[in-house]
Amino acid sequence: MQLKCSLCGKNYEFVYIKDEPLPAHFPFCSKRCKLIDLGKWLNEEYRISTPLPDSEELTKLEQDTFSEIQEETLLKLIKSEKDTE
Ligand SMILES: [Zn+2]
């Protein structure tokens, strides 16, 4: 049967034989396409698991701002409580 390689879009002939293992490059037209696809996935994973220094600094900044706001809110609460007394 004719199959289309999901990487390069090339049509290729795939012969399914019952009880036979699938070809090593399945579902791509060749081993090369399968390796390229695998490499793309690995690159993506590498990018995601590597923390960016910029975002790390941003998180720290956000945390600092958050604790500042919390302190302000606490001070206001304490002040307002005193006012009602
Ligand atoms: Zn291909």
PDB file of the backbone (N, CA, C, O) and the ligand in Angstrom, with CONECT records:
HET     ZN  A 101       1
ATOM      1  N   MET A   1       0.843  -1.195   0.000  1.00  0.00           N
ATOM      2  CA  MET A   1       0.000   0.000   0.000  1.00  0.00           C
ATOM      3  C   MET A   1       0.881   1.249   0.000  1.00  0.00           C
ATOM      4  O   MET A   1       2.045   1.213   0.399  1.00  0.00           O
ATOM      5  N   GLN A   2       0.289   2.353  -0.460  1.00  0.00           N
ATOM      6  CA  GLN A   2       1.030   3.601  -0.523  1.00  0.00           C
ATOM      7  C   GLN A   2       0.862   4.372   0.782  1.00  0.00           C
ATOM      8  O   GLN A   2      -0.258   4.574   1.250  1.00  0.00           O
ATOM      9  N   LEU A   3       1.952   4.792   1.354  1.00  0.00           N
ATOM     10  CA  LEU A   3       1.907   5.610   2.556  1.00  0.00           C
ATOM     11  C   LEU A   3       2.642   6.908   2.288  1.00  0.00           C
ATOM     12  O   LEU A   3       3.541   6.975   1.450  1.00  0.00           O
ATOM     13  N   LYS A   4       2.238   7.944   3.023  1.00  0.00           N
ATOM     14  CA  LYS A   4       2.894   9.227   2.871  1.00  0.00           C
ATOM     15  C   LYS A   4       3.780   9.477   4.092  1.00  0.00           C
ATOM     16  O   LYS A   4       3.334   9.372   5.234  1.00  0.00           O
ATOM     17  N   CYS A   5       5.024   9.805   3.829  1.00  0.00           N
ATOM     18  CA  CYS A   5       5.954  10.087   4.926  1.00  0.00           C
ATOM     19  C   CYS A   5       5.526  11.388   5.597  1.00  0.00           C
ATOM     20  O   CYS A   5       5.349  12.413   4.939  1.00  0.00           O
ATOM     21  N   SER A   6       5.361  11.330   6.929  1.00  0.00           N
ATOM     22  CA  SER A   6       4.864  12.510   7.630  1.00  0.00           C
ATOM     23  C   SER A   6       5.957  13.565   7.792  1.00  0.00           C
ATOM     24  O   SER A   6       5.679  14.677   8.240  1.00  0.00           O
ATOM     25  N   LEU A   7       7.181  13.233   7.439  1.00  0.00           N
ATOM     26  CA  LEU A   7       8.249  14.222   7.566  1.00  0.00           C
ATOM     27  C   LEU A   7       8.512  14.940   6.246  1.00  0.00           C
ATOM     28  O   LEU A   7       8.453  16.169   6.193  1.00  0.00           O
ATOM     29  N   CYS A   8       8.802  14.195   5.180  1.00  0.00           N
ATOM     30  CA  CYS A   8       9.143  14.840   3.912  1.00  0.00           C
ATOM     31  C   CYS A   8       7.973  14.840   2.942  1.00  0.00           C
ATOM     32  O   CYS A   8       8.062  15.457   1.881  1.00  0.00           O
ATOM     33  N   GLY A   9       6.879  14.164   3.279  1.00  0.00           N
ATOM     34  CA  GLY A   9       5.690  14.179   2.434  1.00  0.00           C
ATOM     35  C   GLY A   9       5.781  13.271   1.213  1.00  0.00           C
ATOM     36  O   GLY A   9       4.895  13.288   0.359  1.00  0.00           O
ATOM     37  N   LYS A  10       6.835  12.489   1.129  1.00  0.00           N
ATOM     38  CA  LYS A  10       7.034  11.607  -0.014  1.00  0.00           C
ATOM     39  C   LYS A  10       6.152  10.369   0.120  1.00  0.00           C
ATOM     40  O   LYS A  10       5.998   9.814   1.208  1.00  0.00           O
ATOM     41  N   ASN A  11       5.578   9.946  -1.008  1.00  0.00           N
ATOM     42  CA  ASN A  11       4.827   8.691  -0.998  1.00  0.00           C
ATOM     43  C   ASN A  11       5.798   7.526  -1.126  1.00  0.00           C
ATOM     44  O   ASN A  11       6.742   7.568  -1.915  1.00  0.00           O
ATOM     45  N   TYR A  12       5.556   6.508  -0.354  1.00  0.00           N
ATOM     46  CA  TYR A  12       6.409   5.342  -0.456  1.00  0.00           C
ATOM     47  C   TYR A  12       5.573   4.088  -0.311  1.00  0.00           C
ATOM     48  O   TYR A  12       4.487   4.096   0.269  1.00  0.00           O
ATOM     49  N   GLU A  13       6.112   3.015  -0.855  1.00  0.00           N
ATOM     50  CA  GLU A  13       5.396   1.748  -0.833  1.00  0.00           C
ATOM     51  C   GLU A  13       5.680   1.029   0.475  1.00  0.00           C
ATOM     52  O   GLU A  13       6.829   0.785   0.842  1.00  0.00           O
ATOM     53  N   PHE A  14       4.602   0.698   1.163  1.00  0.00           N
ATOM     54  CA  PHE A  14       4.744  -0.030   2.410  1.00  0.00           C
ATOM     55  C   PHE A  14       4.041  -1.362   2.271  1.00  0.00           C
ATOM     56  O   PHE A  14       2.847  -1.427   1.976  1.00  0.00           O
ATOM     57  N   VAL A  15       4.782  -2.400   2.482  1.00  0.00           N
ATOM     58  CA  VAL A  15       4.203  -3.731   2.365  1.00  0.00           C
ATOM     59  C   VAL A  15       4.044  -4.327   3.762  1.00  0.00           C
ATOM     60  O   VAL A  15       5.013  -4.558   4.485  1.00  0.00           O
ATOM     61  N   TYR A  16       2.800  -4.558   4.101  1.00  0.00           N
ATOM     62  CA  TYR A  16       2.554  -5.148   5.412  1.00  0.00           C
ATOM     63  C   TYR A  16       2.495  -6.653   5.301  1.00  0.00           C
ATOM     64  O   TYR A  16       1.676  -7.207   4.567  1.00  0.00           O
ATOM     65  N   ILE A  17       3.355  -7.292   6.024  1.00  0.00           N
ATOM     66  CA  ILE A  17       3.353  -8.750   6.032  1.00  0.00           C
ATOM     67  C   ILE A  17       2.935  -9.212   7.417  1.00  0.00           C
ATOM     68  O   ILE A  17       3.546  -8.846   8.421  1.00  0.00           O
ATOM     69  N   LYS A  18       1.900 -10.012   7.455  1.00  0.00           N
ATOM     70  CA  LYS A  18       1.377 -10.475   8.730  1.00  0.00           C
ATOM     71  C   LYS A  18       2.446 -11.206   9.534  1.00  0.00           C
ATOM     72  O   LYS A  18       3.216 -12.005   9.002  1.00  0.00           O
ATOM     73  N   ASP A  19       2.469 -10.905  10.846  1.00  0.00           N
ATOM     74  CA  ASP A  19       3.406 -11.513  11.788  1.00  0.00           C
ATOM     75  C   ASP A  19       4.859 -11.113  11.558  1.00  0.00           C
ATOM     76  O   ASP A  19       5.768 -11.642  12.198  1.00  0.00           O
ATOM     77  N   GLU A  20       5.068 -10.164  10.626  1.00  0.00           N
ATOM     78  CA  GLU A  20       6.422  -9.661  10.414  1.00  0.00           C
ATOM     79  C   GLU A  20       6.575  -8.352  11.167  1.00  0.00           C
ATOM     80  O   GLU A  20       5.624  -7.572  11.208  1.00  0.00           O
ATOM     81  N   PRO A  21       7.738  -8.070  11.770  1.00  0.00           N
ATOM     82  CA  PRO A  21       7.899  -6.783  12.446  1.00  0.00           C
ATOM     83  C   PRO A  21       7.872  -5.626  11.453  1.00  0.00           C
ATOM     84  O   PRO A  21       8.257  -5.770  10.292  1.00  0.00           O
ATOM     85  N   LEU A  22       7.407  -4.475  11.940  1.00  0.00           N
ATOM     86  CA  LEU A  22       7.352  -3.294  11.080  1.00  0.00           C
ATOM     87  C   LEU A  22       8.764  -2.863  10.730  1.00  0.00           C
ATOM     88  O   LEU A  22       9.692  -3.076  11.511  1.00  0.00           O
ATOM     89  N   PRO A  23       8.936  -2.251   9.546  1.00  0.00           N
ATOM     90  CA  PRO A  23      10.275  -1.781   9.191  1.00  0.00           C
ATOM     91  C   PRO A  23      10.795  -0.772  10.212  1.00  0.00           C
ATOM     92  O   PRO A  23      10.010  -0.049  10.827  1.00  0.00           O
ATOM     93  N   ALA A  24      12.101  -0.720  10.393  1.00  0.00           N
ATOM     94  CA  ALA A  24      12.711   0.107  11.433  1.00  0.00           C
ATOM     95  C   ALA A  24      12.382   1.578  11.247  1.00  0.00           C
ATOM     96  O   ALA A  24      12.319   2.330  12.219  1.00  0.00           O
ATOM     97  N   HIS A  25      12.167   1.999   9.987  1.00  0.00           N
ATOM     98  CA  HIS A  25      11.920   3.422   9.737  1.00  0.00           C
ATOM     99  C   HIS A  25      10.442   3.786   9.780  1.00  0.00           C
ATOM    100  O   HIS A  25      10.093   4.954   9.608  1.00  0.00           O
ATOM    101  N   PHE A  26       9.562   2.804  10.007  1.00  0.00           N
ATOM    102  CA  PHE A  26       8.123   3.065  10.060  1.00  0.00           C
ATOM    103  C   PHE A  26       7.796   4.115  11.133  1.00  0.00           C
ATOM    104  O   PHE A  26       8.388   4.033  12.209  1.00  0.00           O
ATOM    105  N   PRO A  27       6.915   5.080  10.930  1.00  0.00           N
ATOM    106  CA  PRO A  27       6.063   5.307   9.752  1.00  0.00           C
ATOM    107  C   PRO A  27       6.658   6.298   8.743  1.00  0.00           C
ATOM    108  O   PRO A  27       5.908   6.965   8.030  1.00  0.00           O
ATOM    109  N   PHE A  28       7.950   6.404   8.673  1.00  0.00           N
ATOM    110  CA  PHE A  28       8.581   7.323   7.729  1.00  0.00           C
ATOM    111  C   PHE A  28       9.097   6.553   6.522  1.00  0.00           C
ATOM    112  O   PHE A  28       9.182   5.325   6.536  1.00  0.00           O
ATOM    113  N   CYS A  29       9.442   7.311   5.464  1.00  0.00           N
ATOM    114  CA  CYS A  29       9.835   6.661   4.220  1.00  0.00           C
ATOM    115  C   CYS A  29      11.227   6.054   4.316  1.00  0.00           C
ATOM    116  O   CYS A  29      11.562   5.126   3.580  1.00  0.00           O
ATOM    117  N   SER A  30      12.036   6.586   5.231  1.00  0.00           N
ATOM    118  CA  SER A  30      13.394   6.080   5.337  1.00  0.00           C
ATOM    119  C   SER A  30      13.904   6.264   6.755  1.00  0.00           C
ATOM    120  O   SER A  30      13.295   6.955   7.570  1.00  0.00           O
ATOM    121  N   LYS A  31      15.027   5.635   7.027  1.00  0.00           N
ATOM    122  CA  LYS A  31      15.636   5.744   8.345  1.00  0.00           C
ATOM    123  C   LYS A  31      16.062   7.191   8.597  1.00  0.00           C
ATOM    124  O   LYS A  31      16.016   7.688   9.722  1.00  0.00           O
ATOM    125  N   ARG A  32      16.478   7.850   7.511  1.00  0.00           N
ATOM    126  CA  ARG A  32      16.939   9.237   7.620  1.00  0.00           C
ATOM    127  C   ARG A  32      15.818  10.118   8.152  1.00  0.00           C
ATOM    128  O   ARG A  32      16.034  10.930   9.051  1.00  0.00           O
ATOM    129  N   CYS A  33      14.598   9.955   7.586  1.00  0.00           N
ATOM    130  CA  CYS A  33      13.464  10.767   8.019  1.00  0.00           C
ATOM    131  C   CYS A  33      13.126  10.471   9.475  1.00  0.00           C
ATOM    132  O   CYS A  33      12.780  11.384  10.225  1.00  0.00           O
ATOM    133  N   LYS A  34      13.218   9.238   9.874  1.00  0.00           N
ATOM    134  CA  LYS A  34      12.898   8.881  11.254  1.00  0.00           C
ATOM    135  C   LYS A  34      13.900   9.521  12.220  1.00  0.00           C
ATOM    136  O   LYS A  34      13.533  10.003  13.292  1.00  0.00           O
ATOM    137  N   LEU A  35      15.167   9.512  11.816  1.00  0.00           N
ATOM    138  CA  LEU A  35      16.202  10.099  12.668  1.00  0.00           C
ATOM    139  C   LEU A  35      16.014  11.610  12.771  1.00  0.00           C
ATOM    140  O   LEU A  35      16.207  12.184  13.843  1.00  0.00           O
ATOM    141  N   ILE A  36      15.643  12.256  11.676  1.00  0.00           N
ATOM    142  CA  ILE A  36      15.423  13.705  11.696  1.00  0.00           C
ATOM    143  C   ILE A  36      14.268  14.027  12.635  1.00  0.00           C
ATOM    144  O   ILE A  36      14.336  14.966  13.427  1.00  0.00           O
ATOM    145  N   ASP A  37      13.196  13.224  12.532  1.00  0.00           N
ATOM    146  CA  ASP A  37      12.031  13.451  13.389  1.00  0.00           C
ATOM    147  C   ASP A  37      12.395  13.252  14.859  1.00  0.00           C
ATOM    148  O   ASP A  37      11.981  14.029  15.721  1.00  0.00           O
ATOM    149  N   LEU A  38      13.162  12.217  15.133  1.00  0.00           N
ATOM    150  CA  LEU A  38      13.596  11.937  16.496  1.00  0.00           C
ATOM    151  C   LEU A  38      14.444  13.093  17.021  1.00  0.00           C
ATOM    152  O   LEU A  38      14.302  13.515  18.169  1.00  0.00           O
ATOM    153  N   GLY A  39      15.323  13.595  16.163  1.00  0.00           N
ATOM    154  CA  GLY A  39      16.179  14.711  16.545  1.00  0.00           C
ATOM    155  C   GLY A  39      15.375  15.943  16.874  1.00  0.00           C
ATOM    156  O   GLY A  39      15.719  16.690  17.790  1.00  0.00           O
ATOM    157  N   LYS A  40      14.293  16.163  16.124  1.00  0.00           N
ATOM    158  CA  LYS A  40      13.435  17.324  16.394  1.00  0.00           C
ATOM    159  C   LYS A  40      12.826  17.228  17.784  1.00  0.00           C
ATOM    160  O   LYS A  40      12.785  18.207  18.530  1.00  0.00           O
ATOM    161  N   TRP A  41      12.351  16.026  18.122  1.00  0.00           N
ATOM    162  CA  TRP A  41      11.742  15.817  19.440  1.00  0.00           C
ATOM    163  C   TRP A  41      12.755  16.029  20.553  1.00  0.00           C
ATOM    164  O   TRP A  41      12.462  16.650  21.575  1.00  0.00           O
ATOM    165  N   LEU A  42      13.960  15.496  20.333  1.00  0.00           N
ATOM    166  CA  LEU A  42      14.990  15.608  21.369  1.00  0.00           C
ATOM    167  C   LEU A  42      15.379  17.068  21.574  1.00  0.00           C
ATOM    168  O   LEU A  42      15.588  17.508  22.705  1.00  0.00           O
ATOM    169  N   ASN A  43      15.475  17.817  20.477  1.00  0.00           N
ATOM    170  CA  ASN A  43      15.797  19.229  20.587  1.00  0.00           C
ATOM    171  C   ASN A  43      14.743  19.971  21.388  1.00  0.00           C
ATOM    172  O   ASN A  43      15.059  20.812  22.230  1.00  0.00           O
ATOM    173  N   GLU A  44      13.494  19.650  21.116  1.00  0.00           N
ATOM    174  CA  GLU A  44      12.384  20.299  21.802  1.00  0.00           C
ATOM    175  C   GLU A  44      12.463  20.029  23.295  1.00  0.00           C
ATOM    176  O   GLU A  44      12.296  20.933  24.114  1.00  0.00           O
ATOM    177  N   GLU A  45      12.718  18.774  23.636  1.00  0.00           N
ATOM    178  CA  GLU A  45      12.787  18.381  25.023  1.00  0.00           C
ATOM    179  C   GLU A  45      13.932  19.106  25.718  1.00  0.00           C
ATOM    180  O   GLU A  45      13.814  19.545  26.862  1.00  0.00           O
ATOM    181  N   TYR A  46      15.041  19.217  24.996  1.00  0.00           N
ATOM    182  CA  TYR A  46      16.220  19.863  25.554  1.00  0.00           C
ATOM    183  C   TYR A  46      15.905  21.319  25.850  1.00  0.00           C
ATOM    184  O   TYR A  46      16.296  21.851  26.889  1.00  0.00           O
ATOM    185  N   ARG A  47      15.193  21.958  24.929  1.00  0.00           N
ATOM    186  CA  ARG A  47      14.860  23.376  25.098  1.00  0.00           C
ATOM    187  C   ARG A  47      13.957  23.574  26.307  1.00  0.00           C
ATOM    188  O   ARG A  47      14.130  24.525  27.069  1.00  0.00           O
ATOM    189  N   ILE A  48      12.989  22.671  26.482  1.00  0.00           N
ATOM    190  CA  ILE A  48      12.019  22.830  27.564  1.00  0.00           C
ATOM    191  C   ILE A  48      12.677  22.608  28.924  1.00  0.00           C
ATOM    192  O   ILE A  48      12.401  23.333  29.880  1.00  0.00           O
ATOM    193  N   SER A  49      13.564  21.587  29.005  1.00  0.00           N
ATOM    194  CA  SER A  49      14.136  21.243  30.302  1.00  0.00           C
ATOM    195  C   SER A  49      15.289  22.162  30.697  1.00  0.00           C
ATOM    196  O   SER A  49      15.759  22.115  31.834  1.00  0.00           O
ATOM    197  N   THR A  50      15.743  22.992  29.767  1.00  0.00           N
ATOM    198  CA  THR A  50      16.833  23.899  30.112  1.00  0.00           C
ATOM    199  C   THR A  50      16.265  25.232  30.582  1.00  0.00           C
ATOM    200  O   THR A  50      15.642  25.948  29.797  1.00  0.00           O
ATOM    201  N   PRO A  51      16.471  25.574  31.843  1.00  0.00           N
ATOM    202  CA  PRO A  51      15.908  26.834  32.319  1.00  0.00           C
ATOM    203  C   PRO A  51      16.631  28.032  31.716  1.00  0.00           C
ATOM    204  O   PRO A  51      17.859  28.046  31.629  1.00  0.00           O
ATOM    205  N   LEU A  52      15.887  29.007  31.314  1.00  0.00           N
ATOM    206  CA  LEU A  52      16.482  30.214  30.755  1.00  0.00           C
ATOM    207  C   LEU A  52      16.849  31.155  31.903  1.00  0.00           C
ATOM    208  O   LEU A  52      16.048  31.361  32.815  1.00  0.00           O
ATOM    209  N   PRO A  53      18.040  31.719  31.863  1.00  0.00           N
ATOM    210  CA  PRO A  53      18.429  32.628  32.951  1.00  0.00           C
ATOM    211  C   PRO A  53      17.482  33.822  33.055  1.00  0.00           C
ATOM    212  O   PRO A  53      17.238  34.338  34.145  1.00  0.00           O
ATOM    213  N   ASP A  54      16.959  34.247  31.928  1.00  0.00           N
ATOM    214  CA  ASP A  54      16.059  35.399  31.937  1.00  0.00           C
ATOM    215  C   ASP A  54      14.794  35.122  32.739  1.00  0.00           C
ATOM    216  O   ASP A  54      14.376  35.938  33.560  1.00  0.00           O
ATOM    217  N   SER A  55      14.179  33.940  32.487  1.00  0.00           N
ATOM    218  CA  SER A  55      12.925  33.623  33.162  1.00  0.00           C
ATOM    219  C   SER A  55      13.169  33.365  34.645  1.00  0.00           C
ATOM    220  O   SER A  55      12.287  33.592  35.472  1.00  0.00           O
ATOM    221  N   GLU A  56      14.353  32.895  34.975  1.00  0.00           N
ATOM    222  CA  GLU A  56      14.680  32.637  36.374  1.00  0.00           C
ATOM    223  C   GLU A  56      14.756  33.966  37.131  1.00  0.00           C
ATOM    224  O   GLU A  56      14.262  34.087  38.252  1.00  0.00           O
ATOM    225  N   GLU A  57      15.373  34.940  36.508  1.00  0.00           N
ATOM    226  CA  GLU A  57      15.473  36.257  37.119  1.00  0.00           C
ATOM    227  C   GLU A  57      14.098  36.888  37.248  1.00  0.00           C
ATOM    228  O   GLU A  57      13.790  37.565  38.229  1.00  0.00           O
ATOM    229  N   LEU A  58      13.280  36.647  36.229  1.00  0.00           N
ATOM    230  CA  LEU A  58      11.933  37.204  36.228  1.00  0.00           C
ATOM    231  C   LEU A  58      11.132  36.643  37.391  1.00  0.00           C
ATOM    232  O   LEU A  58      10.404  37.371  38.066  1.00  0.00           O
ATOM    233  N   THR A  59      11.273  35.330  37.622  1.00  0.00           N
ATOM    234  CA  THR A  59      10.552  34.703  38.722  1.00  0.00           C
ATOM    235  C   THR A  59      10.987  35.292  40.058  1.00  0.00           C
ATOM    236  O   THR A  59      10.166  35.517  40.947  1.00  0.00           O
ATOM    237  N   LYS A  60      12.272  35.535  40.186  1.00  0.00           N
ATOM    238  CA  LYS A  60      12.804  36.104  41.416  1.00  0.00           C
ATOM    239  C   LYS A  60      12.226  37.510  41.625  1.00  0.00           C
ATOM    240  O   LYS A  60      11.832  37.883  42.730  1.00  0.00           O
ATOM    241  N   LEU A  61      12.189  38.269  40.536  1.00  0.00           N
ATOM    242  CA  LEU A  61      11.633  39.620  40.600  1.00  0.00           C
ATOM    243  C   LEU A  61      10.173  39.575  41.024  1.00  0.00           C
ATOM    244  O   LEU A  61       9.732  40.352  41.871  1.00  0.00           O
ATOM    245  N   GLU A  62       9.434  38.654  40.421  1.00  0.00           N
ATOM    246  CA  GLU A  62       8.013  38.537  40.741  1.00  0.00           C
ATOM    247  C   GLU A  62       7.809  38.188  42.210  1.00  0.00           C
ATOM    248  O   GLU A  62       6.902  38.700  42.866  1.00  0.00           O
ATOM    249  N   GLN A  63       8.666  37.311  42.710  1.00  0.00           N
ATOM    250  CA  GLN A  63       8.547  36.907  44.111  1.00  0.00           C
ATOM    251  C   GLN A  63       8.840  38.080  45.039  1.00  0.00           C
ATOM    252  O   GLN A  63       8.177  38.262  46.061  1.00  0.00           O
ATOM    253  N   ASP A  64       9.845  38.873  44.666  1.00  0.00           N
ATOM    254  CA  ASP A  64      10.191  40.042  45.472  1.00  0.00           C
ATOM    255  C   ASP A  64       9.021  41.019  45.509  1.00  0.00           C
ATOM    256  O   ASP A  64       8.664  41.540  46.566  1.00  0.00           O
ATOM    257  N   THR A  65       8.436  41.258  44.349  1.00  0.00           N
ATOM    258  CA  THR A  65       7.311  42.180  44.267  1.00  0.00           C
ATOM    259  C   THR A  65       6.145  41.651  45.079  1.00  0.00           C
ATOM    260  O   THR A  65       5.443  42.411  45.747  1.00  0.00           O
ATOM    261  N   PHE A  66       5.945  40.347  45.016  1.00  0.00           N
ATOM    262  CA  PHE A  66       4.832  39.740  45.723  1.00  0.00           C
ATOM    263  C   PHE A  66       4.987  39.910  47.235  1.00  0.00           C
ATOM    264  O   PHE A  66       4.029  40.280  47.913  1.00  0.00           O
ATOM    265  N   SER A  67       6.171  39.647  47.767  1.00  0.00           N
ATOM    266  CA  SER A  67       6.361  39.771  49.216  1.00  0.00           C
ATOM    267  C   SER A  67       6.248  41.229  49.646  1.00  0.00           C
ATOM    268  O   SER A  67       5.833  41.519  50.768  1.00  0.00           O
ATOM    269  N   GLU A  68       6.614  42.139  48.758  1.00  0.00           N
ATOM    270  CA  GLU A  68       6.480  43.559  49.069  1.00  0.00           C
ATOM    271  C   GLU A  68       5.009  43.927  49.203  1.00  0.00           C
ATOM    272  O   GLU A  68       4.606  44.638  50.124  1.00  0.00           O
ATOM    273  N   ILE A  69       4.218  43.423  48.259  1.00  0.00           N
ATOM    274  CA  ILE A  69       2.783  43.700  48.276  1.00  0.00           C
ATOM    275  C   ILE A  69       2.158  43.097  49.532  1.00  0.00           C
ATOM    276  O   ILE A  69       1.317  43.721  50.178  1.00  0.00           O
ATOM    277  N   GLN A  70       2.571  41.893  49.865  1.00  0.00           N
ATOM    278  CA  GLN A  70       2.036  41.223  51.055  1.00  0.00           C
ATOM    279  C   GLN A  70       2.324  42.033  52.316  1.00  0.00           C
ATOM    280  O   GLN A  70       1.468  42.179  53.188  1.00  0.00           O
ATOM    281  N   GLU A  71       3.539  42.552  52.392  1.00  0.00           N
ATOM    282  CA  GLU A  71       3.934  43.338  53.549  1.00  0.00           C
ATOM    283  C   GLU A  71       3.069  44.586  53.652  1.00  0.00           C
ATOM    284  O   GLU A  71       2.600  44.957  54.729  1.00  0.00           O
ATOM    285  N   GLU A  72       2.874  45.222  52.506  1.00  0.00           N
ATOM    286  CA  GLU A  72       2.059  46.435  52.471  1.00  0.00           C
ATOM    287  C   GLU A  72       0.638  46.152  52.930  1.00  0.00           C
ATOM    288  O   GLU A  72       0.051  46.899  53.713  1.00  0.00           O
ATOM    289  N   THR A  73       0.104  45.050  52.417  1.00  0.00           N
ATOM    290  CA  THR A  73      -1.262  44.667  52.762  1.00  0.00           C
ATOM    291  C   THR A  73      -1.380  44.365  54.250  1.00  0.00           C
ATOM    292  O   THR A  73      -2.366  44.734  54.888  1.00  0.00           O
ATOM    293  N   LEU A  74      -0.380  43.699  54.797  1.00  0.00           N
ATOM    294  CA  LEU A  74      -0.378  43.369  56.219  1.00  0.00           C
ATOM    295  C   LEU A  74      -0.340  44.631  57.068  1.00  0.00           C
ATOM    296  O   LEU A  74      -1.063  44.761  58.056  1.00  0.00           O
ATOM    297  N   LEU A  75       0.528  45.566  56.656  1.00  0.00           N
ATOM    298  CA  LEU A  75       0.648  46.829  57.392  1.00  0.00           C
ATOM    299  C   LEU A  75      -0.684  47.578  57.380  1.00  0.00           C
ATOM    300  O   LEU A  75      -1.106  48.142  58.389  1.00  0.00           O
ATOM    301  N   LYS A  76      -1.334  47.569  56.216  1.00  0.00           N
ATOM    302  CA  LYS A  76      -2.625  48.251  56.081  1.00  0.00           C
ATOM    303  C   LYS A  76      -3.655  47.597  56.996  1.00  0.00           C
ATOM    304  O   LYS A  76      -4.438  48.279  57.657  1.00  0.00           O
ATOM    305  N   LEU A  77      -3.642  46.276  57.024  1.00  0.00           N
ATOM    306  CA  LEU A  77      -4.590  45.535  57.851  1.00  0.00           C
ATOM    307  C   LEU A  77      -4.390  45.851  59.328  1.00  0.00           C
ATOM    308  O   LEU A  77      -5.349  46.061  60.070  1.00  0.00           O
ATOM    309  N   ILE A  78      -3.133  45.879  59.734  1.00  0.00           N
ATOM    310  CA  ILE A  78      -2.807  46.185  61.128  1.00  0.00           C
ATOM    311  C   ILE A  78      -3.268  47.600  61.471  1.00  0.00           C
ATOM    312  O   ILE A  78      -3.819  47.855  62.542  1.00  0.00           O
ATOM    313  N   LYS A  79      -3.024  48.522  60.518  1.00  0.00           N
ATOM    314  CA  LYS A  79      -3.382  49.916  60.722  1.00  0.00           C
ATOM    315  C   LYS A  79      -4.906  50.078  60.839  1.00  0.00           C
ATOM    316  O   LYS A  79      -5.416  50.781  61.712  1.00  0.00           O
ATOM    317  N   SER A  80      -5.603  49.404  59.931  1.00  0.00           N
ATOM    318  CA  SER A  80      -7.068  49.538  59.919  1.00  0.00           C
ATOM    319  C   SER A  80      -7.684  48.905  61.180  1.00  0.00           C
ATOM    320  O   SER A  80      -8.722  49.351  61.669  1.00  0.00           O
ATOM    321  N   GLU A  81      -7.040  47.888  61.678  1.00  0.00           N
ATOM    322  CA  GLU A  81      -7.531  47.247  62.891  1.00  0.00           C
ATOM    323  C   GLU A  81      -7.370  48.181  64.076  1.00  0.00           C
ATOM    324  O   GLU A  81      -8.230  48.261  64.953  1.00  0.00           O
ATOM    325  N   LYS A  82      -6.258  48.878  64.080  1.00  0.00           N
ATOM    326  CA  LYS A  82      -6.010  49.847  65.159  1.00  0.00           C
ATOM    327  C   LYS A  82      -7.018  50.987  65.100  1.00  0.00           C
ATOM    328  O   LYS A  82      -7.465  51.508  66.121  1.00  0.00           O
ATOM    329  N   ASP A  83      -7.364  51.362  63.848  1.00  0.00           N
ATOM    330  CA  ASP A  83      -8.273  52.486  63.651  1.00  0.00           C
ATOM    331  C   ASP A  83      -9.658  52.184  64.206  1.00  0.00           C
ATOM    332  O   ASP A  83     -10.324  53.063  64.754  1.00  0.00           O
ATOM    333  N   THR A  84     -10.084  50.938  64.061  1.00  0.00           N
ATOM    334  CA  THR A  84     -11.432  50.588  64.493  1.00  0.00           C
ATOM    335  C   THR A  84     -11.523  50.459  66.005  1.00  0.00           C
ATOM    336  O   THR A  84     -12.613  50.548  66.569  1.00  0.00           O
ATOM    337  N   GLU A  85     -10.427  50.257  66.645  1.00  0.00           N
ATOM    338  CA  GLU A  85     -10.443  50.092  68.101  1.00  0.00           C
ATOM    339  C   GLU A  85     -10.752  51.376  68.864  1.00  0.00           C
ATOM    340  O   GLU A  85     -10.794  51.367  70.095  1.00  0.00           O
TER     341      GLU A  85
HETATM  342 ZN    ZN A 101      10.522  10.882   4.327  1.00  0.00          ZN2+
END
